[in-house]
Amino acid sequence: MRAVAALMAMLAVTASISGCMGIGSDGGLFGDEEEREPLRINHIQMEGTHNSYHVEPFVSPTREYMYTHEELDVQASDLGVRQFEIDVWWDVREGLRVYHNQYDSRTTCPTFEDCLSTLLSWSEANEDHHPLMIWIEPKDWPEQAAEITTTVELTGILQEIESEISEFWPRNRTIAPDDVRGEWETLNEGVMNDGWPLLEDSRGKAIFVLLATGGMRDLYLDEHPGLSGAMMFTLSPEGSGEAAIFSLTDPIGSGEDISRLVGEGYLVRTRADSGGEEPDNNDTTRFEAALASGAHTIATDYPGPVDGMDYWIEIPGGTPSRCNPLAAPVWCASEDIEGQVSS
């Protein structure tokens, strides 16, 4: 009996000590590890660049064009950029070219293949990075001027973009709509029910998004009904089977909508500045609204310091990205998203 009593006393003391230290209790030292909600792609807030390839023209017709980006891999390694935007034109002689427009044509990567190859080389050298988001905007002069897509159909630019993504970016390093849809009938059902892929399963990969609406997007969906077999996500209306990712570029006027979409589980892109207005006034109001909105990617023309200008942005507390302030679990720390890589 003395042995039993001694054993019971020892167990009581051990339980008391464990309770004081939080061992084995909710929120304790070790006990909550297995109960933590796993991090997913939508738990991130990252910095992006607008027209990521852009080089200021020698003579600019407008303030809007007066900015220059570093090479894409330098943006990733030195400036912490994880979202990129690439404008693509079809050229009868040279295939898919990358530039802004005929008045603003200087670029760090002249072809779509060049852009993808630069980013892929960096990605392969930094395989622990969280997923890159690569937004692709097809450009077409008649469509720009008259809202028609005749030359888009004739040139097959959308099929060319799809083909080059498949050729120059490995499928096993890509998160495509099929990967998110899973066993559900639609992509939207996959997002709403299973959510986005786990972060740890997504490192070293990229998400491609077709930055187009209206007729351009519809032509792509005609080729890939329901985005089955597609390499790119689309900007599709809420309620549609393809709805998964949104672009709301004004975080002040659209802040509530951005936050609502983030809360519902969608991925959302916005912008910190536009046309040089915020940089010229060193005004971070729009950027601060973007951060608070919970937008997953915040694009800028100024991801790093520029001589003679006080304005530039980076994700506060990011390494280089951070836990999404609206969507991430409370225990998340920036280092859980990604530790700084710099190759």
N, C-alpha and C positions, 0 to 999 in steps of 0.2 A: 504494500500500500504506500509506503514511503517513496518507493521508486516511481510509482504512478503519479503521486502528488507532486514530486519534484519535476517530472516530465511536463505535467500540466502547467506548472508555474513557469517553466522555461518557455513553453509555447505562448503563454499569455504575454510574457515580456517581449518575445520576438514579434508578436502581432502588434503590440503597442509601439515598438520601435519602427516597424514597417509602416504603420499608419502615420506616425509623425513625419517620416521621411517621404511619404507619398509612394512608397514602393508597392506596386500592384494595385493602386487605386486609380480611378479616373483622373486624368490630368497629372498623374504622378511621374516619378522618375523613369520608370520603365513600362508601367502597365498600359499606357495608351498607345504604344508603338504599333501594335497589330490592329488597333481600331481606327487609326488615322485614315481619313479619306485620301485615296491616292491622287497625286497631282495629274491633271490632264492638260491638254493643249489650251483649253479656254481659261486656264488659271494664270495666264501670262499677260503682262503688259510690256510691250517692246517699242523701241524706236524704229522708225522707218524713214526712207527718203522718197521724196516726190521727184519724178523723172530722174531716177537714180544714176543714169548714164551721162547726165547733162554737163556740158561745158559752155560757158558764156560765149556768145558770138563776138567776133572782133568788133563789130558795130551793131549794137543792140537797138532795135526799133522801139523797145519798151522796157520799163523797169522790171517787168515780170521775168525777163530772160536773163537778168544780170546776177547769176550765181553759177558756181562751178563745184561739181562734186569730185571727190577723190575716186580712184579706181574702185570697182565694186568690192574687191577683196580687202582693200585698205579700209573702206567703210566698215566692213565686218570686223577686221582685226583691231583697228586703232580707234574707231568711233563707236563700236558697239551696235551698229545697225544690223537689224535682223529681218526687216521688211524692205523689199525692193520693188520698184515700179519700172517697167520697161515698155516703151512705145515701139511698135513694130509696123513697118511698112513693107509692102511687097514690091520688089523691083524686078522687071522683066529680065535684066541682065545678071543681077547679083542676088536674087532671092530675097530673104528676109533681112531688111536693113533696120537699124535702130537709130532714131533721131527724133526731135520734137516736131519740127515742120520745116518748110523750105526756107524760112527766114531765120531759123534757129536750129541749125543742123550739126553743130559740133558735138562730138560724143566720145566717151572713153572706150566704148566697145561698138565698133561699126556694124557688126552683124549680130543677129540673135544667137548664133552659135558662139560667138566670142563672149557674149554676156554670160551665157550658161556655163561655158567652159571655165571662165574666171571664177564664178561662184562655186562650181563643183570642185575645182582644185582646192579652194579654201575649205570647203565643207569636208572633203576627204582628209585634209590635214588637221581638222578640228572636229572629230567625230562625236564629241560629247555636247556639241551645241544643241540648244533646243530648236525645234523646227523653224526653218526660214519660211517666210511668206513672200512669194514672188507673184506680183500682179502684172498681168500682160494686157496691154491696151492696143488692139489692132487699129491702125489708122487707114482711112480711105477717103480720098478727096471728094468724090461725088457724095458720099454719105455725109461728110462734114458739111458740105454746102447745101445739099438738097434733101438730106435725110432719106437717101435711097441706098440700097446695098447691091446694086448691079455689079460693080466691079469686084466687090467682095466675093460674089458667087463666081464670077468669071475667072478671077485669079486663084481662087481656092486658098486665100490667105489663112483662113481658120484651120483648114486641113493641114496646111504647111506648118503652122505653129504647133498643132497637135503632134505632127510627125517629128518635128525637131525636138520637142520635149522628150518624146519616146526615144529618139536616137541619141540625144546628148545628155540626158539625165537618167540614171539607172532607175528602173521601176522599183527595186527594193529600197531605194532612197527617196521614194515619193509617197506622199499620203494623198491618195486619189479618192473621189467620191465613193467608189465601191468599198473602200476600206472603212469608211464611216457609216455607210448604209448597213453593212453587215447582213443579217438575215431579214431585215425589214423590207417592206415593199418599196418604200421611197426613202430618199436621203433624209428628208425632213423627219420622218419617223425614227430613223436611226439616231439623229442628233437629239431629238426630244426624249427618246427612251433609253438608249445606251450611252449617249453622250459622246464626246470627242475621245480619240485614242489616248491612252495613258502616256504621260510625258516620257517615262523611261523607255517605252517602246518606240518613241518617236524621235529620239536623238539622232542627229546626223541626217535628217530627212528634210524635205521641202514640200510645201503646199503651193500649188499653182492656182491662180484665180483669174478668170477672164474679166477684165475691167471693161465691161460693156453692158448696155441695156438695150431695150427695144429690138429693132430688126437684127442687129448684129448678134445679140444674145440668142434670139430666136432661131437664127440660121444655125448656130452651134447646137442648140437643142434638137433641131431637126436631124442633125447628123448623129446626135447622142441622146435619144429619148430617155428622159429620166436621169440623164448623166451616166447611164450604164456604159461601162467601158471607157468613160471620158478621163482625160488627164487633168482637166481643169474644173474647178468649181465655178458657178456663175452667180451673178447678182440677180437673184430671182425674188419675186414678190413674196411677202409673208402669206402663208397659207398654201403656197404652191409646194409640190412634191420636191422641188429642187432647192427650196429655201434653206440656207445654212450659213451664209456669209453676207454681210451688208457693208456698204460704204456710205457713211453720212459725214460729209467733210466739214460741216460747221458744228463744232462741239458746244458752241454757245446757244445757237438757235435750236439745235437738235439734241441738246444734252439729255433731256428726259427720255427721248426715244432711244438714244444710244444705251442709256442705263437700263431701260426696260428690256431691250433686245439682249443685252449682256446677261441680265438676270434670268432670261428665258433659256439661255444656253447657246445663243448664236455667237459667232465671231463678228467683230465690228471694227472697221477701219475709219479713222478720222484724220484731220490735218491740224497741225499746230500753227501754221502760217500760210499765207498765200499772196502772191504778187508783190512781195517786198514790203507790204504795209507794216506788219508786226516788226520785222527786223529794223526798218528805218526809224521806228519809234521806240525800239527796245521794249516792246509791249508783250509780256508773256501771259496776258489775260486768257487768250485763246488756248494756249498750251496748258495752263492751269485747269481750264474747263475740261480739256481733253483728258487730263490725268484723272480728274474727279469723276468723269462720266463712266470710267471703267472700260473705255475703248481698248481693244487688244493691241492695235497698232496705231501709232501716232506719227504721221509722216511730216517731214520738214524739208525745207531747202537749205537749212543750216544746221547740220548735225555736229559741227565742230567750230572752233574759233576761226574768225576771219579778220584779217588785218583791217583796222579802221572801223570795226563794228563791235558793239558790246553784246549783241544778241546771238545766241546759239542755244541749242537745247540738248539735254540728256535726261534719261529717266532717273529721277531722284532715288538714291539708295539702290540703284540697279547694279547688277554684276555681269553683263550690262543691263539686262532686263530685270523686272521685278515681279513679285506676286501681284496679281490683279486685285485692286482694292475692293472690288465688288464681288468677284467670283471665287477667289482663292480661299481655301480653308484657313482658319485663324492661325494655325501653327506654321504656315508656310513662311519661309525666309528666302530672300533673293538668291542665296547660295544653293537653295534646293532647285531653283529654276535652272541656273547655270552659273558655274564659276567662271571667272574671266578667262577667255582663251585669246591668244594673240599671234598665232602663226601666220 
